[in-house]
Amino acid sequence: MSTGTAGGRRRPLPWRRGTSQFARASDGSMSLIEHLLELRSRLFKATVAVTIGLIVGYFLSNPVFDLLRQPYCDLRDLPLSECQFTVLAPTDPFLQRLKIALWVGLIISAPVWMYQLWAFVAPGLHGRERRWAYVFGALAVPLFVGGAVLAYLVVDRGLHFLLEAGVTQELGQLEVTRYITFVTTLILVFGLSFQFPVLLLLLNFSGLVSARKLLGAWRVVVFACFAFAAIFTPDPGPFGMILLASCLCTLYFLAVGVAFLYDRRRARREEFSDLSDDELSPLDEDLEPVTAGDPVDPAGAVDQPAPLERRYDDIT
């Protein structure tokens, strides 16, 4: 790509003109007005991305709805075409489609609006903090997906328990709004609760809590996991509560194991970090006495050097 001009001068490339916005935000050279303008720009981009995702999610709402009602239809042994819900208001089907479209739109546009959020916050962090943020972000996404998939599997067992423990002993047509709320709430609770080990590792890596303290409170943590599962799980049956609490306890002990490894590595790295730069290293005080060495034989006769005019030949 040519960068020359008619006068023979080189024109700077567009990405080399001045300092980047990220660098200016990192070194504090941006003014308050520029920060506000940047925030407005990133909010606008995130809003546009969510809006586009909402439009795409509106067209994908029917397949997603079929996926969400699959456990209900399997419980009734009916195909999707014959599996119906009770509708209490004429606006319920459309509102539920918008609700599903919003969820799908947020998921589709997540890379864009999460990047805009990160690009605004990252300049205020140090390089090490940014690296840890990448690690925690890469860890949080699969954990949330794993919790959501587990919650979808719990819906089937939860509906079976509600049918067997109910008074009518049969499952009629469910109301569509309450069913979608039940499923989405269960997925959200499982997905967010699976971020528990990320929180523990964040506290440990920042130096606020050691791995030994985390392990010392295991009885309290196990009780808190079961209490959390019993309160926030929308499924009143024991299957979902026990499964969620067991997964949280397993993730807790895995996080404690990683914290022990990190504490051991940090202890080796900080073994000599408490010494100042001008402090002398400790020396051994048990010194051996200095004694006379072995006698040296006298050197032989040294030839006298030749006169200066005889040291060079005609060439040199």
C-alpha positions in Angstrom: 0.0 0.0 0.0 1.5 3.3 -1.1 2.0 5.9 1.6 3.8 8.5 -0.5 2.5 12.0 -1.6 3.1 14.1 -4.6 5.8 16.1 -2.8 7.8 13.0 -2.0 6.9 13.0 1.7 5.6 9.9 3.4 2.2 10.1 4.8 1.7 8.4 8.2 -0.6 5.4 8.3 -4.1 6.0 9.9 -3.4 3.8 12.9 -0.1 5.5 13.6 -1.5 9.0 14.0 -1.2 10.1 17.6 -1.8 7.9 20.6 -4.5 5.3 20.7 -7.6 5.9 22.8 -6.8 2.9 25.0 -3.3 4.2 25.8 -4.6 7.7 26.6 -7.2 6.3 28.9 -4.5 4.1 30.6 -2.0 6.9 31.2 -4.7 9.3 32.5 -4.3 11.9 29.7 -8.0 11.8 28.8 -10.2 14.5 30.3 -13.5 13.9 32.0 -15.5 15.1 29.0 -13.5 12.6 26.8 -14.3 9.8 29.2 -18.0 10.7 29.1 -18.0 10.8 25.4 -16.2 7.4 25.2 -18.8 6.0 27.6 -21.7 7.3 25.5 -20.1 5.9 22.4 -19.6 2.4 23.9 -23.1 2.4 25.4 -24.5 3.3 21.9 -22.6 0.5 20.3 -23.7 -2.0 22.9 -27.3 -0.9 22.5 -27.2 -1.3 18.8 -25.7 -4.8 19.2 -28.4 -5.8 21.7 -31.1 -4.4 19.4 -29.8 -6.4 16.4 -29.6 -9.5 18.6 -33.2 -8.9 19.7 -34.3 -8.8 16.1 -32.4 -12.0 15.3 -33.7 -13.6 18.5 -37.3 -12.8 17.5 -36.9 -15.0 14.5 -35.3 -17.7 16.6 -37.8 -17.5 19.4 -40.0 -20.4 18.1 -37.2 -23.0 17.9 -36.0 -21.9 21.3 -39.5 -22.2 22.7 -39.8 -25.7 21.3 -36.5 -26.5 23.0 -37.7 -25.1 26.4 -41.1 -27.0 26.2 -39.5 -30.3 25.2 -39.3 -31.7 28.8 -43.0 -30.8 29.3 -44.0 -32.5 26.1 -41.9 -35.6 26.9 -43.6 -35.8 30.3 -47.0 -35.8 28.6 -45.8 -38.2 25.8 -47.0 -35.8 23.2 -45.3 -34.5 20.1 -44.5 -30.8 19.9 -47.3 -30.2 17.4 -49.9 -31.5 19.9 -48.3 -30.2 23.1 -50.3 -27.1 24.2 -50.3 -24.6 27.0 -53.0 -22.7 28.8 -53.1 -19.0 27.9 -54.8 -16.6 30.4 -54.4 -13.4 28.5 -54.3 -12.6 24.8 -51.0 -10.8 25.2 -49.2 -13.7 26.9 -48.0 -15.5 23.7 -46.5 -12.3 22.2 -45.0 -11.2 25.5 -43.4 -14.6 26.0 -42.0 -14.4 22.4 -40.5 -11.0 23.2 -39.0 -12.4 26.5 -37.4 -15.3 24.7 -36.1 -13.0 21.9 -34.5 -10.7 24.5 -32.7 -13.6 26.2 -31.5 -14.9 22.8 -30.5 -11.4 21.8 -28.4 -10.9 24.9 -26.7 -14.2 24.3 -26.0 -13.5 20.6 -24.7 -10.0 21.2 -22.7 -10.9 24.3 -19.3 -10.7 22.6 -20.0 -7.1 21.5 -21.5 -5.6 24.6 -19.1 -7.5 26.9 -16.2 -6.2 24.8 -17.5 -2.6 25.0 -17.8 -2.9 28.8 -14.3 -4.4 29.0 -12.8 -1.8 26.7 -14.1 1.0 29.0 -12.9 -0.7 32.2 -9.6 -2.2 31.1 -7.6 1.0 30.9 -8.0 1.5 34.6 -6.4 -1.8 35.4 -2.8 -2.8 35.6 -1.3 -5.3 33.1 -1.4 -8.1 35.6 -5.0 -7.4 36.5 -6.0 -7.5 32.9 -4.3 -10.9 32.4 -6.2 -12.3 35.4 -9.5 -10.8 34.0 -8.9 -12.8 30.8 -8.4 -16.0 32.8 -11.5 -15.5 34.9 -13.6 -14.5 31.9 -12.5 -17.6 30.0 -13.4 -19.7 33.1 -16.7 -18.1 33.8 -18.3 -18.7 30.4 -18.0 -22.5 30.3 -19.1 -22.7 34.0 -22.3 -20.7 33.2 -23.0 -22.9 30.1 -22.4 -26.0 32.2 -24.8 -24.8 34.9 -27.5 -23.9 32.3 -27.2 -27.4 30.7 -27.5 -29.0 34.1 -30.6 -26.9 34.9 -32.2 -28.0 31.7 -31.7 -31.6 32.7 -33.2 -30.9 36.1 -36.4 -29.6 34.6 -37.4 -33.0 33.5 -36.9 -34.6 36.9 -38.5 -31.6 38.6 -41.7 -32.0 36.6 -41.8 -35.7 37.3 -41.6 -35.0 41.1 -44.3 -32.3 40.9 -46.6 -34.7 39.1 -46.0 -37.7 41.5 -46.2 -35.6 44.7 -49.1 -33.5 43.6 -52.7 -33.8 44.8 -54.2 -34.5 41.4 -51.6 -37.2 40.5 -51.9 -36.0 36.9 -50.4 -33.2 34.8 -52.8 -31.0 32.8 -52.1 -28.1 30.6 -49.6 -25.7 32.2 -49.9 -22.0 32.0 -47.3 -20.8 29.4 -46.0 -17.7 31.4 -45.4 -19.6 34.6 -43.7 -22.5 32.8 -41.3 -20.3 30.9 -40.5 -18.4 34.1 -39.9 -21.6 35.9 -37.5 -22.9 33.3 -35.6 -19.7 32.7 -35.3 -19.0 36.4 -33.9 -22.4 37.0 -31.3 -22.0 34.2 -30.3 -18.5 35.5 -29.9 -19.7 39.1 -27.8 -22.7 38.1 -25.7 -20.6 35.7 -25.0 -17.9 38.2 -24.3 -20.2 41.1 -21.7 -22.0 39.0 -19.7 -18.7 39.2 -19.0 -19.5 42.9 -15.5 -21.0 42.3 -14.6 -17.9 40.2 -15.4 -15.7 43.2 -13.3 -17.8 45.5 -10.3 -17.8 43.2 -10.6 -14.1 42.7 -10.5 -13.6 46.5 -7.5 -15.9 46.8 -5.5 -14.5 43.8 -6.0 -11.0 45.1 -4.5 -12.0 48.5 -7.6 -11.4 50.5 -8.2 -15.0 51.6 -5.6 -17.8 51.8 -6.3 -21.3 50.7 -5.9 -22.5 54.3 -8.7 -20.2 55.4 -10.9 -21.3 52.6 -10.5 -24.9 53.6 -10.9 -24.2 57.3 -14.5 -22.9 56.6 -15.6 -26.0 54.7 -18.4 -26.8 57.1 -19.9 -23.4 56.8 -19.6 -23.4 53.0 -21.2 -26.8 52.7 -24.1 -25.7 54.8 -24.4 -22.4 52.9 -24.5 -24.3 49.6 -27.4 -26.5 50.7 -29.2 -23.5 52.2 -28.7 -21.5 48.9 -30.0 -24.4 46.8 -33.0 -24.9 49.1 -34.0 -21.2 49.0 -33.2 -20.1 45.4 -34.0 -23.3 43.4 -37.5 -22.8 42.0 -38.0 -26.6 41.9 -39.5 -27.5 45.3 -38.4 -31.1 44.9 -35.3 -32.6 46.6 -33.6 -33.6 43.3 -32.8 -30.2 42.0 -31.7 -28.9 45.4 -29.4 -31.8 46.2 -27.9 -31.8 42.7 -27.2 -28.0 42.8 -25.7 -28.2 46.3 -23.5 -31.2 45.4 -22.2 -29.4 42.3 -21.4 -26.3 44.4 -19.6 -28.3 47.0 -17.6 -30.1 44.3 -16.7 -26.8 42.7 -15.7 -25.3 46.1 -13.2 -28.1 46.8 -11.8 -27.8 43.3 -11.3 -24.1 43.8 -9.6 -24.7 47.1 -7.2 -27.1 45.5 -6.3 -24.6 42.8 -5.9 -22.0 45.6 -3.4 -24.2 47.4 -1.3 -24.6 44.3 -1.3 -20.9 43.7 -0.4 -20.1 47.3 2.5 -22.5 47.1 3.7 -20.9 43.9 3.4 -17.4 45.4 5.3 -18.5 48.5 8.2 -19.7 46.4 8.2 -16.4 44.4 8.0 -14.2 47.5 10.7 -16.0 49.5 13.2 -13.2 49.1 10.7 -10.4 48.3 10.9 -9.0 51.8 14.6 -8.0 51.3 15.3 -4.4 50.3 17.5 -3.6 47.3 20.3 -2.1 49.4 20.3 -4.8 52.1 23.4 -7.1 52.3 22.9 -10.8 51.9 23.7 -12.9 55.0 27.3 -14.2 55.1 28.9 -17.1 57.0 30.8 -15.7 60.0 32.8 -18.9 60.6 35.8 -17.9 58.5 39.0 -20.0 58.2 42.2 -18.3 59.5 44.6 -17.0 57.0 47.9 -18.9 57.0 51.1 -18.7 55.0 51.0 -20.4 51.7 53.4 -22.9 50.3 56.9 -21.6 49.4 57.4 -20.6 45.8 60.4 -21.7 43.8 62.6 -18.7 42.7 62.1 -17.9 39.0 64.9 -18.6 36.6 67.2 -15.9 35.1 65.3 -13.5 32.8 66.9 -12.7 29.5 67.7 -9.0 29.1 65.6 -7.4 26.4 67.3 -6.5 23.1 68.0 -2.8 22.4 65.1 -0.9 20.8 66.8 -0.5 17.4 67.3 -4.3 17.2 63.7 -5.3 18.0 62.4 -4.5 14.4 63.5 -5.5 11.0 63.6 -3.5 7.8 60.0 -4.2 7.0 58.4 -3.3 10.3 
